Every structure is written in C-alpha cells, then in structure tokens.
C-alpha cells in the first residue's frame, strides 16, 4: 500500500511539474477487477516473501545435492623461504651455530567423493614437494607421492549426509505447502 501511495505522489508531482512547461494530458489507466487481483497476487508482501523463501530453499537443496558430487581441489604453497640459525653439536661435544636457509614449495591434488550411505569419504591424493637448501653446499630435492587412495569414516559412524537428506526433503515439502497456501489465499 505504501508503494502505491509513493508511486501516486511521484506521478502527481512529476506531472504537475511537467505541466508548468508543457501542456500534457494525464493518462489514467483503468484496471479490471481480475487485473487488480492479479497485481495483488504478484506484488503482495506475502507473495514476494513466499517467492524469496522458495528460492532460498531451492538453493539450499541444490547445495545439499552438490555435496554428493566429486570434489577436485588443487592446493599449492609457493616458495616458502625460511632462514634460521640452529645449534649443531660437533663430534668433540662442542656446539657451533649454523645458518640454515631453506626454500620449499608444495603442490597437492585431491579428489574426494562423499558416500551418503555410510557418511564417509573416498579420496585420492597426489603431492609433490620441492626443497632448495641455500648456502655453501646448496642442493635441491624432491619428494613425491604419486597417488594415495583411501576411505575416511567419522568416529562412532555418525552419518551427517543421511540427516541432511532427511532435513532437505522435509524443508522442500514444507516450502511447497506454504507456497501453495499463499497462492490459494488470492484465488
């Protein structure tokens, strides 16, 4: 209702201001009863709220369903430089301090798939680490795990996915029921 009042006030002032400079005729649009009902059906606060609730629940359900698709991730640590002075014990029992300059980079590739029936995850991982030691006796070394395959299961076998499945179905049914009730109000 406030929108219509504001709209009418804006139209009134814009038309009266324009009327000072040009003689224009105001066009009044007449609506039938069915057109007014249709406008109320589409633009009422309850209808707008129902549309937004329905969209929110729809995307919540889509997010839930996306949780069962495979997840591929790539993680990297770009050059991570470390400089430290370490205490080193010689053979004769005395200590000396040695400068330690290391640069390392890592690359991890992970593939994960949630298993709804058990609540666990199947995964495959591959990683590569490069370590550069700087100084008088500089060296470069690599460490690689070509593939590591496994299955992880939460302790005590709590199945998070089973619970989410039940809740998402109930939310969608509830939202469809609420939306249909709001639409019936206007008919």
C-alpha positions in Angstrom: 0.0 0.0 0.0 2.9 2.4 0.8 4.4 1.6 -2.6 1.2 2.7 -4.3 0.9 5.9 -2.3 4.6 6.8 -3.0 4.1 6.0 -6.7 1.0 8.2 -6.9 2.7 11.1 -5.2 5.7 10.8 -7.6 3.4 10.7 -10.6 1.4 13.7 -9.3 4.5 15.9 -8.7 6.2 14.9 -11.9 3.0 15.6 -13.9 2.3 18.9 -12.2 6.0 20.0 -12.7 5.9 19.0 -16.3 2.6 20.8 -16.7 4.2 24.1 -16.0 6.4 23.8 -19.1 4.2 21.9 -21.4 0.6 21.1 -21.7 0.4 17.3 -21.5 -2.7 15.3 -20.8 -2.6 12.8 -17.9 -3.4 9.3 -18.9 -5.3 7.3 -16.3 -5.1 3.6 -16.7 -8.2 1.7 -15.8 -7.9 -1.8 -14.5 -10.4 -4.6 -14.4 -11.2 -6.5 -11.2 -9.3 -9.5 -12.4 -6.2 -7.4 -13.3 -6.2 -5.9 -9.8 -6.4 -9.4 -8.3 -3.6 -10.5 -10.5 -1.4 -7.5 -9.4 -2.2 -8.2 -5.7 -1.3 -11.9 -6.4 2.1 -11.0 -7.8 3.1 -7.9 -5.7 1.7 -8.5 -2.2 4.3 -8.7 0.6 3.2 -12.3 1.4 3.6 -13.4 -2.3 7.0 -11.7 -2.5 8.1 -13.3 0.7 6.9 -16.7 -0.4 8.9 -16.4 -3.7 12.1 -15.5 -1.8 11.6 -18.3 0.7 11.0 -20.8 -2.1 14.2 -19.6 -3.9 16.3 -19.8 -0.7 15.1 -23.3 0.0 15.7 -24.3 -3.7 19.3 -23.1 -3.5 19.7 -24.8 -0.1 18.6 -28.1 -1.7 20.9 -27.6 -4.7 23.8 -27.0 -2.3 22.9 -30.2 -0.5 22.8 -32.1 -3.8 26.1 -30.6 -4.9 27.7 -32.1 -1.7 27.4 -35.6 -3.3 29.3 -34.6 -6.5 33.1 -35.3 -6.7 35.3 -32.5 -5.3 38.6 -31.8 -7.1 41.0 -29.3 -5.4 44.5 -28.1 -6.1 46.5 -26.7 -3.2 49.9 -25.0 -3.5 52.4 -23.4 -1.3 54.5 -21.1 -3.4 58.1 -20.5 -2.4 58.2 -20.5 1.4 61.6 -19.2 2.5 62.9 -20.0 5.9 66.1 -18.6 7.5 67.2 -19.9 10.9 70.3 -20.2 12.9 70.5 -23.7 14.5 72.7 -25.1 17.2 74.8 -28.0 16.0 76.8 -30.4 18.2 80.2 -31.4 16.8 81.9 -34.8 17.4 84.1 -33.4 20.2 81.0 -32.3 22.2 81.3 -28.6 21.5 78.5 -26.6 19.9 78.5 -24.4 16.9 75.8 -22.3 15.3 74.9 -23.0 11.6 72.9 -20.8 9.3 70.0 -22.7 7.7 68.4 -21.2 4.5 65.6 -23.4 3.0 63.1 -22.7 0.3 60.2 -25.2 -0.1 57.2 -25.4 -2.5 54.4 -27.9 -2.4 51.6 -28.9 -4.8 48.7 -31.2 -3.7 45.9 -32.5 -5.9 42.9 -34.0 -4.0 39.8 -35.8 -5.4 37.1 -36.5 -2.8 33.7 -38.2 -3.1 31.1 -38.2 -0.3 29.4 -41.6 0.3 25.8 -40.8 1.5 25.0 -44.4 2.5 27.8 -44.6 5.2 28.6 -41.0 5.8 32.3 -41.4 4.8 34.5 -40.1 2.1 36.6 -41.9 -0.6 39.7 -39.9 -1.6 42.6 -39.9 -3.9 45.6 -37.6 -3.3 48.8 -36.8 -5.1 51.5 -34.4 -3.9 54.9 -33.0 -4.8 57.4 -31.1 -2.6 60.5 -29.3 -3.8 63.1 -28.3 -1.2 66.0 -26.0 -2.0 68.8 -25.6 0.5 70.9 -22.5 0.0 74.4 -21.9 1.2 77.9 -23.3 0.6 76.6 -26.8 0.0 73.3 -25.9 -1.8 71.1 -28.7 -3.0 67.6 -29.3 -4.5 65.5 -32.3 -3.5 62.0 -33.6 -4.5 59.5 -35.7 -2.6 56.6 -37.1 -4.4 53.6 -39.2 -3.6 52.2 -40.3 -7.0 48.8 -41.4 -5.6 47.3 -42.2 -2.2 43.9 -43.8 -2.1 41.8 -44.2 0.9 38.5 -44.0 2.7 37.7 -41.9 5.8 34.8 -42.6 8.2 33.8 -40.5 11.1 34.2 -42.0 14.6 31.1 -43.6 16.0 29.6 -43.8 12.5 27.6 -40.6 12.7 26.0 -40.2 9.2 25.8 -36.5 8.6 24.6 -36.9 5.0 21.6 -39.1 5.9 20.4 -36.5 8.4 20.9 -33.7 5.8 19.0 -35.7 3.2 16.0 -36.1 5.6 16.0 -32.4 6.5 16.3 -31.2 3.0 13.3 -33.3 1.8 11.2 -32.0 4.7 12.2 -28.4 4.0 11.2 -28.7 0.4 7.9 -30.3 1.2 7.2 -27.6 3.8 8.0 -24.8 1.4 5.9 -26.2 -1.4 3.0 -26.5 1.0 3.5 -22.9 2.3 3.8 -21.5 -1.2 0.6 -23.3 -2.4 -1.3 -22.0 0.7 -0.3 -18.4 -0.1 -1.3 -18.7 -3.7 -4.7 -20.1 -2.7 -5.3 -17.1 -0.5 -5.6 -14.9 -3.5 -7.7 -17.1 -5.7 
